[in-house]
Amino acid sequence: MIVVDTNVIAYLYLASPHAAEAEEALRQDPEWAVPILWRSEFRNVLAHYLRKDLLTLEDAYQILAEAASLMHRREYRVASLPVLDLVTSSTCSAYDSEFVALAQDLEVPLVTTDRQILGQFPQVAISLDAFTHP
């Protein structure tokens, strides 16, 4: 099991330079875990693509349904106190800290491309590139 951040999920479904790595990460470890927050962040990513006319609304619905199906039964509630503890010991947002807190709670790595998370939480965060090319 690994925790992935919303960007990794987005790379799996949207054209990006990291798409192949996201597919490889899923192949290597298909048990992805996320905080429930991922849904709001993912909808925001889709909103950006919609506003830039990079996706149709129908495509966005389909991608959202596929991503939700992938993450079904892999969404976790994250306690507030660990998130706030992480916020006070870093410059990461509470949103990013939810992913870190979940990885710490589950005692698994957090796979991300977020440089801030990678720099501030090297004990739990691993880059998508390092995960897929050990």
Secondary structure, 3 states (H helix, E strand, C coil): CEEECHHHHHHHHCCCCCHHHHHHHHHHCCCEEEECCHHHHHHHHHHHHHHCCCCCHHHHHHHHHHHHHHHCCCEECCCHHHHHHHHHCCCCCHHHHHHHHHHHHHCCCEEECCHHHHHHCCCCEEEHHHHHCC
